[in-house]
Amino acid sequence: MNATPGNDPTVQMKASDADREAVLSDLSEHFQAGRLTVDEFEDRTGRALASRTCPPARPVPTFP
């Protein structure tokens, strides 16, 4: 069986330009709202631009 993001949580998906742009938009919004310092914004922006994969999605908790 081939490992795909749908059936293997250790497989990471490639990040697209749209993924990176969405992260940059979110970071910018939080920076403008004062939730990030300049250093945090620059660090996270740099990491987002350099990213090649998306982190694996966290499982959704189930409740009894």
All heavy atoms as TSV, in Angstrom:
chain	resi	resn	atom	element	x	y	z
A	1	MET	N	N	0.851	-1.184	0.000
A	1	MET	CA	C	0.000	0.000	0.000
A	1	MET	C	C	0.885	1.231	0.000
A	1	MET	O	O	1.832	1.340	0.754
A	1	MET	CB	C	-0.896	-0.026	1.235
A	1	MET	CG	C	-1.789	1.178	1.336
A	1	MET	SD	S	-3.107	0.954	2.524
A	1	MET	CE	C	-2.377	1.665	3.962
A	2	ASN	N	N	0.578	2.207	-0.834
A	2	ASN	CA	C	1.339	3.445	-0.886
A	2	ASN	C	C	0.923	4.363	0.252
A	2	ASN	O	O	-0.247	4.458	0.598
A	2	ASN	CB	C	1.105	4.173	-2.212
A	2	ASN	CG	C	1.717	3.446	-3.370
A	2	ASN	OD1	O	2.668	2.691	-3.190
A	2	ASN	ND2	N	1.182	3.662	-4.551
A	3	ALA	N	N	1.919	5.050	0.798
A	3	ALA	CA	C	1.628	6.006	1.854
A	3	ALA	C	C	1.172	7.306	1.218
A	3	ALA	O	O	1.838	7.850	0.358
A	3	ALA	CB	C	2.864	6.246	2.709
A	4	THR	N	N	0.022	7.775	1.616
A	4	THR	CA	C	-0.497	9.058	1.151
A	4	THR	C	C	-0.926	9.853	2.363
A	4	THR	O	O	-1.148	9.293	3.439
A	4	THR	CB	C	-1.702	8.871	0.210
A	4	THR	OG1	O	-2.753	8.251	0.949
A	4	THR	CG2	C	-1.346	8.046	-1.014
A	5	PRO	N	N	-1.051	11.175	2.217
A	5	PRO	CA	C	-1.468	11.970	3.365
A	5	PRO	C	C	-2.781	11.503	3.976
A	5	PRO	O	O	-3.001	11.660	5.154
A	5	PRO	CB	C	-1.610	13.377	2.787
A	5	PRO	CG	C	-0.692	13.388	1.616
A	5	PRO	CD	C	-0.740	11.988	1.063
A	6	GLY	N	N	-3.645	10.885	3.181
A	6	GLY	CA	C	-4.930	10.438	3.700
A	6	GLY	C	C	-4.856	9.220	4.588
A	6	GLY	O	O	-5.711	9.011	5.424
A	7	ASN	N	N	-3.807	8.387	4.432
A	7	ASN	CA	C	-3.780	7.166	5.236
A	7	ASN	C	C	-2.515	6.996	6.059
A	7	ASN	O	O	-2.349	5.997	6.712
A	7	ASN	CB	C	-4.004	5.931	4.347
A	7	ASN	CG	C	-2.882	5.725	3.338
A	7	ASN	OD1	O	-1.825	6.336	3.422
A	7	ASN	ND2	N	-3.130	4.860	2.376
A	8	ASP	N	N	-1.602	7.947	6.014
A	8	ASP	CA	C	-0.368	7.865	6.803
A	8	ASP	C	C	-0.058	9.235	7.393
A	8	ASP	O	O	0.349	10.146	6.683
A	8	ASP	CB	C	0.792	7.393	5.930
A	8	ASP	CG	C	2.060	7.144	6.733
A	8	ASP	OD1	O	2.126	7.552	7.913
A	8	ASP	OD2	O	2.983	6.543	6.180
A	9	PRO	N	N	-0.262	9.401	8.717
A	9	PRO	CA	C	-0.071	10.716	9.331
A	9	PRO	C	C	1.381	11.196	9.320
A	9	PRO	O	O	1.655	12.357	9.590
A	9	PRO	CB	C	-0.576	10.530	10.758
A	9	PRO	CG	C	-0.491	9.066	11.008
A	9	PRO	CD	C	-0.676	8.393	9.675
A	10	THR	N	N	2.340	10.321	8.984
A	10	THR	CA	C	3.740	10.764	8.964
A	10	THR	C	C	4.133	11.363	7.621
A	10	THR	O	O	5.201	11.950	7.497
A	10	THR	CB	C	4.682	9.594	9.289
A	10	THR	OG1	O	4.545	8.595	8.275
A	10	THR	CG2	C	4.376	8.998	10.646
A	11	VAL	N	N	3.292	11.215	6.601
A	11	VAL	CA	C	3.587	11.756	5.281
A	11	VAL	C	C	3.230	13.243	5.271
A	11	VAL	O	O	2.148	13.628	5.675
A	11	VAL	CB	C	2.788	11.015	4.186
A	11	VAL	CG1	C	2.973	11.684	2.835
A	11	VAL	CG2	C	3.214	9.567	4.126
A	12	GLN	N	N	4.174	14.051	4.803
A	12	GLN	CA	C	3.917	15.486	4.727
A	12	GLN	C	C	3.624	15.876	3.285
A	12	GLN	O	O	4.276	15.412	2.354
A	12	GLN	CB	C	5.113	16.270	5.246
A	12	GLN	CG	C	5.325	16.099	6.726
A	12	GLN	CD	C	6.406	17.023	7.247
A	12	GLN	OE1	O	7.178	17.600	6.499
A	12	GLN	NE2	N	6.461	17.176	8.547
A	13	MET	N	N	2.651	16.747	3.129
A	13	MET	CA	C	2.277	17.219	1.799
A	13	MET	C	C	3.160	18.396	1.410
A	13	MET	O	O	3.581	19.176	2.258
A	13	MET	CB	C	0.813	17.652	1.795
A	13	MET	CG	C	-0.144	16.513	2.001
A	13	MET	SD	S	-1.871	17.031	1.970
A	13	MET	CE	C	-2.007	17.699	0.332
A	14	LYS	N	N	3.410	18.535	0.119
A	14	LYS	CA	C	4.162	19.672	-0.391
A	14	LYS	C	C	3.360	20.946	-0.167
A	14	LYS	O	O	2.147	20.975	-0.355
A	14	LYS	CB	C	4.427	19.523	-1.890
A	14	LYS	CG	C	5.346	18.391	-2.220
A	14	LYS	CD	C	6.762	18.852	-2.116
A	14	LYS	CE	C	7.674	17.761	-2.671
A	14	LYS	NZ	N	9.048	18.130	-2.619
A	15	ALA	N	N	4.040	22.008	0.243
A	15	ALA	CA	C	3.393	23.307	0.429
A	15	ALA	C	C	3.340	24.033	-0.915
A	15	ALA	O	O	4.335	24.098	-1.629
A	15	ALA	CB	C	4.157	24.136	1.447
A	16	SER	N	N	2.196	24.561	-1.246
A	16	SER	CA	C	2.053	25.311	-2.493
A	16	SER	C	C	2.299	26.792	-2.225
A	16	SER	O	O	2.352	27.246	-1.071
A	16	SER	CB	C	0.644	25.125	-3.055
A	16	SER	OG	O	-0.305	25.760	-2.213
A	17	ASP	N	N	2.431	27.551	-3.295
A	17	ASP	CA	C	2.556	29.002	-3.145
A	17	ASP	C	C	1.331	29.560	-2.434
A	17	ASP	O	O	1.441	30.468	-1.603
A	17	ASP	CB	C	2.719	29.676	-4.505
A	17	ASP	CG	C	4.072	29.402	-5.141
A	17	ASP	OD1	O	5.018	29.018	-4.408
A	17	ASP	OD2	O	4.197	29.578	-6.364
A	18	ALA	N	N	0.162	29.023	-2.745
A	18	ALA	CA	C	-1.069	29.482	-2.100
A	18	ALA	C	C	-1.047	29.199	-0.599
A	18	ALA	O	O	-1.520	30.019	0.196
A	18	ALA	CB	C	-2.283	28.822	-2.742
A	19	ASP	N	N	-0.489	28.045	-0.194
A	19	ASP	CA	C	-0.362	27.729	1.230
A	19	ASP	C	C	0.512	28.772	1.926
A	19	ASP	O	O	0.166	29.283	2.996
A	19	ASP	CB	C	0.270	26.346	1.441
A	19	ASP	CG	C	-0.611	25.204	0.984
A	19	ASP	OD1	O	-1.850	25.320	1.066
A	19	ASP	OD2	O	-0.048	24.183	0.536
A	20	ARG	N	N	1.665	29.078	1.312
A	20	ARG	CA	C	2.576	30.052	1.907
A	20	ARG	C	C	1.941	31.438	1.952
A	20	ARG	O	O	2.053	32.152	2.949
A	20	ARG	CB	C	3.900	30.074	1.143
A	20	ARG	CG	C	4.780	28.857	1.450
A	20	ARG	CD	C	6.127	28.935	0.764
A	20	ARG	NE	N	6.045	28.579	-0.649
A	20	ARG	CZ	C	6.063	27.348	-1.108
A	20	ARG	NH1	N	6.179	26.331	-0.289
A	20	ARG	NH2	N	5.973	27.111	-2.400
A	21	GLU	N	N	1.234	31.820	0.895
A	21	GLU	CA	C	0.570	33.127	0.868
A	21	GLU	C	C	-0.495	33.232	1.953
A	21	GLU	O	O	-0.655	34.277	2.580
A	21	GLU	CB	C	-0.038	33.379	-0.507
A	21	GLU	CG	C	1.010	33.649	-1.566
A	21	GLU	CD	C	0.427	33.722	-2.970
A	21	GLU	OE1	O	-0.807	33.807	-3.114
A	21	GLU	OE2	O	1.229	33.682	-3.920
A	22	ALA	N	N	-1.214	32.143	2.202
A	22	ALA	CA	C	-2.238	32.145	3.250
A	22	ALA	C	C	-1.604	32.329	4.625
A	22	ALA	O	O	-2.114	33.078	5.462
A	22	ALA	CB	C	-3.043	30.844	3.203
A	23	VAL	N	N	-0.482	31.657	4.850
A	23	VAL	CA	C	0.225	31.799	6.130
A	23	VAL	C	C	0.739	33.231	6.281
A	23	VAL	O	O	0.601	33.839	7.346
A	23	VAL	CB	C	1.380	30.778	6.244
A	23	VAL	CG1	C	2.254	31.077	7.448
A	23	VAL	CG2	C	0.819	29.368	6.334
A	24	LEU	N	N	1.312	33.786	5.222
A	24	LEU	CA	C	1.817	35.155	5.280
A	24	LEU	C	C	0.693	36.146	5.557
A	24	LEU	O	O	0.876	37.105	6.319
A	24	LEU	CB	C	2.538	35.520	3.981
A	24	LEU	CG	C	3.819	34.749	3.712
A	24	LEU	CD1	C	4.378	35.124	2.339
A	24	LEU	CD2	C	4.852	34.990	4.790
A	25	SER	N	N	-0.460	35.912	4.967
A	25	SER	CA	C	-1.617	36.776	5.211
A	25	SER	C	C	-2.033	36.713	6.681
A	25	SER	O	O	-2.297	37.748	7.306
A	25	SER	CB	C	-2.777	36.357	4.309
A	25	SER	OG	O	-3.917	37.118	4.590
A	26	ASP	N	N	-2.098	35.503	7.226
A	26	ASP	CA	C	-2.454	35.334	8.642
A	26	ASP	C	C	-1.426	36.005	9.549
A	26	ASP	O	O	-1.785	36.694	10.513
A	26	ASP	CB	C	-2.574	33.857	9.012
A	26	ASP	CG	C	-3.802	33.191	8.413
A	26	ASP	OD1	O	-4.706	33.900	7.930
A	26	ASP	OD2	O	-3.850	31.950	8.435
A	27	LEU	N	N	-0.141	35.801	9.249
A	27	LEU	CA	C	0.910	36.410	10.065
A	27	LEU	C	C	0.809	37.926	10.021
A	27	LEU	O	O	0.939	38.604	11.052
A	27	LEU	CB	C	2.294	35.962	9.589
A	27	LEU	CG	C	2.675	34.522	9.897
A	27	LEU	CD1	C	3.964	34.159	9.168
A	27	LEU	CD2	C	2.822	34.315	11.387
A	28	SER	N	N	0.576	38.473	8.849
A	28	SER	CA	C	0.457	39.915	8.702
A	28	SER	C	C	-0.718	40.458	9.515
A	28	SER	O	O	-0.603	41.481	10.195
A	28	SER	CB	C	0.280	40.267	7.223
A	28	SER	OG	O	0.161	41.656	7.059
A	29	GLU	N	N	-1.829	39.748	9.451
A	29	GLU	CA	C	-3.013	40.155	10.217
A	29	GLU	C	C	-2.709	40.178	11.714
A	29	GLU	O	O	-3.058	41.131	12.411
A	29	GLU	CB	C	-4.156	39.190	9.922
A	29	GLU	CG	C	-5.432	39.493	10.680
A	29	GLU	CD	C	-6.519	38.467	10.399
A	29	GLU	OE1	O	-6.590	37.955	9.272
A	29	GLU	OE2	O	-7.296	38.180	11.336
A	30	HIS	N	N	-2.039	39.143	12.210
A	30	HIS	CA	C	-1.737	39.071	13.642
A	30	HIS	C	C	-0.670	40.097	14.040
A	30	HIS	O	O	-0.727	40.654	15.139
A	30	HIS	CB	C	-1.303	37.651	14.023
A	30	HIS	CG	C	-2.439	36.686	13.970
A	30	HIS	ND1	N	-3.465	36.661	14.892
A	30	HIS	CD2	C	-2.728	35.700	13.078
A	30	HIS	CE1	C	-4.326	35.717	14.586
A	30	HIS	NE2	N	-3.906	35.122	13.480
A	31	PHE	N	N	0.260	40.374	13.146
A	31	PHE	CA	C	1.261	41.412	13.423
A	31	PHE	C	C	0.588	42.785	13.515
A	31	PHE	O	O	0.861	43.551	14.444
A	31	PHE	CB	C	2.340	41.406	12.334
A	31	PHE	CG	C	3.343	42.501	12.470
A	31	PHE	CD1	C	4.244	42.513	13.530
A	31	PHE	CD2	C	3.392	43.537	11.550
A	31	PHE	CE1	C	5.172	43.540	13.665
A	31	PHE	CE2	C	4.321	44.558	11.681
A	31	PHE	CZ	C	5.210	44.557	12.739
A	32	GLN	N	N	-0.286	43.086	12.571
A	32	GLN	CA	C	-0.977	44.372	12.575
A	32	GLN	C	C	-1.869	44.540	13.795
A	32	GLN	O	O	-2.067	45.665	14.276
A	32	GLN	CB	C	-1.792	44.531	11.293
A	32	GLN	CG	C	-0.920	44.689	10.067
A	32	GLN	CD	C	-1.722	44.702	8.776
A	32	GLN	OE1	O	-2.950	44.840	8.783
A	32	GLN	NE2	N	-1.031	44.550	7.659
A	33	ALA	N	N	-2.381	43.427	14.307
A	33	ALA	CA	C	-3.231	43.475	15.504
A	33	ALA	C	C	-2.408	43.544	16.787
A	33	ALA	O	O	-2.967	43.648	17.877
A	33	ALA	CB	C	-4.150	42.257	15.542
A	34	GLY	N	N	-1.078	43.465	16.656
A	34	GLY	CA	C	-0.219	43.569	17.827
A	34	GLY	C	C	0.013	42.265	18.564
A	34	GLY	O	O	0.523	42.268	19.682
A	35	ARG	N	N	-0.331	41.157	17.953
A	35	ARG	CA	C	-0.155	39.856	18.608
A	35	ARG	C	C	1.233	39.271	18.407
A	35	ARG	O	O	1.593	38.304	19.070
A	35	ARG	CB	C	-1.201	38.862	18.102
A	35	ARG	CG	C	-2.618	39.260	18.456
A	35	ARG	CD	C	-3.618	38.188	18.022
A	35	ARG	NE	N	-4.924	38.765	17.923
A	35	ARG	CZ	C	-5.535	39.098	16.795
A	35	ARG	NH1	N	-4.939	38.899	15.639
A	35	ARG	NH2	N	-6.722	39.627	16.803
A	36	LEU	N	N	2.000	39.847	17.462
A	36	LEU	CA	C	3.371	39.396	17.191
A	36	LEU	C	C	4.309	40.588	17.257
A	36	LEU	O	O	3.954	41.686	16.815
A	36	LEU	CB	C	3.475	38.776	15.784
A	36	LEU	CG	C	2.697	37.521	15.495
A	36	LEU	CD1	C	2.773	37.179	14.018
A	36	LEU	CD2	C	3.221	36.364	16.324
A	37	THR	N	N	5.497	40.369	17.807
A	37	THR	CA	C	6.524	41.410	17.769
A	37	THR	C	C	7.154	41.420	16.385
A	37	THR	O	O	6.946	40.501	15.584
A	37	THR	CB	C	7.625	41.145	18.812
A	37	THR	OG1	O	8.322	39.945	18.439
A	37	THR	CG2	C	7.057	41.017	20.224
A	38	VAL	N	N	7.951	42.436	16.098
A	38	VAL	CA	C	8.645	42.515	14.822
A	38	VAL	C	C	9.544	41.291	14.639
A	38	VAL	O	O	9.568	40.676	13.571
A	38	VAL	CB	C	9.473	43.821	14.714
A	38	VAL	CG1	C	10.349	43.809	13.481
A	38	VAL	CG2	C	8.564	45.028	14.713
A	39	ASP	N	N	10.280	40.927	15.706
A	39	ASP	CA	C	11.167	39.762	15.616
A	39	ASP	C	C	10.398	38.474	15.339
A	39	ASP	O	O	10.810	37.657	14.513
A	39	ASP	CB	C	11.993	39.600	16.894
A	39	ASP	CG	C	13.046	40.671	17.045
A	39	ASP	OD1	O	13.442	41.276	16.024
A	39	ASP	OD2	O	13.486	40.900	18.192
A	40	GLU	N	N	9.257	38.278	16.030
A	40	GLU	CA	C	8.444	37.079	15.805
A	40	GLU	C	C	7.908	37.061	14.371
A	40	GLU	O	O	7.936	36.035	13.705
A	40	GLU	CB	C	7.258	37.042	16.778
A	40	GLU	CG	C	7.642	36.743	18.204
A	40	GLU	CD	C	6.480	36.918	19.158
A	40	GLU	OE1	O	5.654	37.836	18.971
A	40	GLU	OE2	O	6.385	36.111	20.098
A	41	PHE	N	N	7.432	38.216	13.919
A	41	PHE	CA	C	6.883	38.311	12.567
A	41	PHE	C	C	7.945	37.988	11.521
A	41	PHE	O	O	7.706	37.206	10.603
A	41	PHE	CB	C	6.304	39.707	12.332
A	41	PHE	CG	C	5.766	39.919	10.949
A	41	PHE	CD1	C	4.599	39.304	10.542
A	41	PHE	CD2	C	6.429	40.735	10.057
A	41	PHE	CE1	C	4.097	39.493	9.257
A	41	PHE	CE2	C	5.947	40.941	8.781
A	41	PHE	CZ	C	4.772	40.327	8.376
A	42	GLU	N	N	9.133	38.571	11.666
A	42	GLU	CA	C	10.213	38.325	10.705
A	42	GLU	C	C	10.650	36.860	10.724
A	42	GLU	O	O	10.872	36.257	9.665
A	42	GLU	CB	C	11.392	39.242	10.985
A	42	GLU	CG	C	11.101	40.689	10.631
A	42	GLU	CD	C	12.223	41.639	11.018
A	42	GLU	OE1	O	13.170	41.213	11.723
A	42	GLU	OE2	O	12.142	42.811	10.626
A	43	ASP	N	N	10.766	36.283	11.913
A	43	ASP	CA	C	11.176	34.887	12.028
A	43	ASP	C	C	10.150	33.963	11.376
A	43	ASP	O	O	10.495	33.099	10.559
A	43	ASP	CB	C	11.371	34.514	13.499
A	43	ASP	CG	C	11.703	33.044	13.687
A	43	ASP	OD1	O	12.729	32.589	13.131
A	43	ASP	OD2	O	10.933	32.350	14.379
A	44	ARG	N	N	8.896	34.141	11.719
A	44	ARG	CA	C	7.847	33.254	11.206
A	44	ARG	C	C	7.627	33.455	9.711
A	44	ARG	O	O	7.355	32.492	8.987
A	44	ARG	CB	C	6.549	33.480	11.982
A	44	ARG	CG	C	6.688	33.036	13.430
A	44	ARG	CD	C	5.455	33.305	14.233
A	44	ARG	NE	N	5.698	33.045	15.640
A	44	ARG	CZ	C	4.737	32.935	16.532
A	44	ARG	NH1	N	3.476	33.063	16.179
A	44	ARG	NH2	N	5.040	32.716	17.792
A	45	THR	N	N	7.749	34.695	9.241
A	45	THR	CA	C	7.626	34.960	7.811
A	45	THR	C	C	8.740	34.260	7.045
A	45	THR	O	O	8.499	33.624	6.010
A	45	THR	CB	C	7.647	36.475	7.538
A	45	THR	OG1	O	6.539	37.077	8.208
A	45	THR	CG2	C	7.554	36.777	6.061
A	46	GLY	N	N	9.959	34.351	7.563
A	46	GLY	CA	C	11.088	33.688	6.917
A	46	GLY	C	C	10.917	32.184	6.864
A	46	GLY	O	O	11.191	31.550	5.834
A	47	ARG	N	N	10.435	31.614	7.964
A	47	ARG	CA	C	10.218	30.162	7.980
A	47	ARG	C	C	9.097	29.753	7.033
A	47	ARG	O	O	9.178	28.718	6.376
A	47	ARG	CB	C	9.926	29.684	9.400
A	47	ARG	CG	C	11.184	29.699	10.273
A	47	ARG	CD	C	10.995	29.004	11.585
A	47	ARG	NE	N	10.224	29.864	12.480
A	47	ARG	CZ	C	9.358	29.428	13.393
A	47	ARG	NH1	N	9.150	28.149	13.554
A	47	ARG	NH2	N	8.715	30.268	14.160
A	48	ALA	N	N	8.049	30.578	6.950
A	48	ALA	CA	C	6.943	30.258	6.035
A	48	ALA	C	C	7.411	30.297	4.584
A	48	ALA	O	O	7.061	29.424	3.786
A	48	ALA	CB	C	5.790	31.232	6.243
A	49	LEU	N	N	8.204	31.296	4.249
A	49	LEU	CA	C	8.685	31.415	2.869
A	49	LEU	C	C	9.642	30.286	2.493
A	49	LEU	O	O	9.708	29.879	1.338
A	49	LEU	CB	C	9.363	32.765	2.663
A	49	LEU	CG	C	8.417	33.968	2.642
A	49	LEU	CD1	C	9.205	35.269	2.671
A	49	LEU	CD2	C	7.501	33.911	1.441
A	50	ALA	N	N	10.382	29.778	3.476
A	50	ALA	CA	C	11.357	28.719	3.220
A	50	ALA	C	C	10.736	27.320	3.273
A	50	ALA	O	O	11.375	26.353	2.864
A	50	ALA	CB	C	12.498	28.799	4.224
A	51	SER	N	N	9.506	27.219	3.730
A	51	SER	CA	C	8.889	25.903	3.902
A	51	SER	C	C	8.660	25.218	2.560
A	51	SER	O	O	8.363	25.843	1.558
A	51	SER	CB	C	7.566	26.023	4.656
A	51	SER	OG	O	6.614	26.701	3.869
A	52	ARG	N	N	8.826	23.931	2.571
A	52	ARG	CA	C	8.591	23.117	1.375
A	52	ARG	C	C	7.476	22.105	1.604
A	52	ARG	O	O	6.919	21.571	0.651
A	52	ARG	CB	C	9.877	22.387	0.962
A	52	ARG	CG	C	10.990	23.310	0.557
A	52	ARG	CD	C	10.641	24.033	-0.734
A	52	ARG	NE	N	11.572	25.114	-1.001
A	52	ARG	CZ	C	11.247	26.400	-1.034
A	52	ARG	NH1	N	10.020	26.766	-0.822
A	52	ARG	NH2	N	12.139	27.328	-1.292
A	53	THR	N	N	7.156	21.827	2.868
A	53	THR	CA	C	6.075	20.898	3.185
A	53	THR	C	C	5.166	21.515	4.235
A	53	THR	O	O	5.554	22.426	4.961
A	53	THR	CB	C	6.612	19.551	3.728
A	53	THR	OG1	O	7.389	19.808	4.899
A	53	THR	CG2	C	7.440	18.819	2.692
A	54	CYS	N	N	3.954	21.003	4.294
A	54	CYS	CA	C	2.997	21.421	5.321
A	54	CYS	C	C	3.103	20.450	6.491
A	54	CYS	O	O	3.281	19.256	6.277
A	54	CYS	CB	C	1.577	21.368	4.778
A	54	CYS	SG	S	1.264	22.503	3.432
A	55	PRO	N	N	2.967	20.951	7.700
A	55	PRO	CA	C	2.994	20.016	8.829
A	55	PRO	C	C	1.782	19.093	8.767
A	55	PRO	O	O	0.747	19.465	8.223
A	55	PRO	CB	C	2.923	20.924	10.060
A	55	PRO	CG	C	2.387	22.215	9.571
A	55	PRO	CD	C	2.735	22.316	8.110
A	56	PRO	N	N	1.914	17.890	9.304
A	56	PRO	CA	C	0.763	16.973	9.292
A	56	PRO	C	C	-0.390	17.560	10.100
A	56	PRO	O	O	-0.186	18.251	11.097
A	56	PRO	CB	C	1.287	15.698	9.935
A	56	PRO	CG	C	2.637	15.995	10.457
A	56	PRO	CD	C	3.068	17.339	9.950
A	57	ALA	N	N	-1.587	17.311	9.639
A	57	ALA	CA	C	-2.778	17.786	10.343
A	57	ALA	C	C	-2.924	17.032	11.660
A	57	ALA	O	O	-2.608	15.849	11.749
A	57	ALA	CB	C	-4.010	17.584	9.488
A	58	ARG	N	N	-3.380	17.735	12.657
A	58	ARG	CA	C	-3.622	17.081	13.941
A	58	ARG	C	C	-4.956	16.347	13.883
A	58	ARG	O	O	-5.917	16.837	13.285
A	58	ARG	CB	C	-3.683	18.129	15.057
A	58	ARG	CG	C	-2.358	18.761	15.312
A	58	ARG	CD	C	-2.461	19.675	16.514
A	58	ARG	NE	N	-1.833	20.926	16.142
A	58	ARG	CZ	C	-2.049	22.061	16.751
A	58	ARG	NH1	N	-2.868	22.142	17.757
A	58	ARG	NH2	N	-1.440	23.148	16.359
A	59	PRO	N	N	-5.020	15.194	14.510
A	59	PRO	CA	C	-6.298	14.467	14.497
A	59	PRO	C	C	-7.367	15.241	15.260
A	59	PRO	O	O	-7.081	15.933	16.236
A	59	PRO	CB	C	-5.984	13.150	15.200
A	59	PRO	CG	C	-4.633	13.278	15.784
A	59	PRO	CD	C	-3.974	14.504	15.215
A	60	VAL	N	N	-8.581	15.141	14.793
A	60	VAL	CA	C	-9.698	15.794	15.460
A	60	VAL	C	C	-10.118	14.908	16.625
A	60	VAL	O	O	-10.359	13.711	16.450
A	60	VAL	CB	C	-10.872	15.989	14.477
A	60	VAL	CG1	C	-12.071	16.589	15.187
A	60	VAL	CG2	C	-10.445	16.831	13.299
A	61	PRO	N	N	-10.199	15.487	17.826
A	61	PRO	CA	C	-10.594	14.663	18.972
A	61	PRO	C	C	-12.042	14.207	18.856
A	61	PRO	O	O	-12.887	14.910	18.310
A	61	PRO	CB	C	-10.403	15.582	20.185
A	61	PRO	CG	C	-10.425	16.959	19.633
A	61	PRO	CD	C	-9.970	16.875	18.203
A	62	THR	N	N	-12.309	13.039	19.363
A	62	THR	CA	C	-13.676	12.530	19.423
A	62	THR	C	C	-14.106	12.457	20.876
A	62	THR	O	O	-13.291	12.156	21.752
A	62	THR	CB	C	-13.793	11.144	18.775
A	62	THR	OG1	O	-12.889	10.260	19.437
A	62	THR	CG2	C	-13.467	11.189	17.297
A	63	PHE	N	N	-15.331	12.757	21.111
A	63	PHE	CA	C	-15.851	12.763	22.480
A	63	PHE	C	C	-16.954	11.713	22.594
A	63	PHE	O	O	-17.712	11.499	21.655
A	63	PHE	CB	C	-16.406	14.149	22.828
A	63	PHE	CG	C	-15.358	15.216	22.753
A	63	PHE	CD1	C	-15.253	16.038	21.638
A	63	PHE	CD2	C	-14.449	15.391	23.785
A	63	PHE	CE1	C	-14.288	17.031	21.569
A	63	PHE	CE2	C	-13.479	16.379	23.723
A	63	PHE	CZ	C	-13.400	17.198	22.599
A	64	PRO	N	N	-17.004	11.071	23.761
A	64	PRO	CA	C	-18.034	10.035	23.932
A	64	PRO	C	C	-19.431	10.592	23.924
A	64	PRO	O	O	-19.723	11.679	24.098
A	64	PRO	CB	C	-17.706	9.415	25.283
A	64	PRO	CG	C	-16.745	10.316	25.956
A	64	PRO	CD	C	-16.198	11.239	24.907
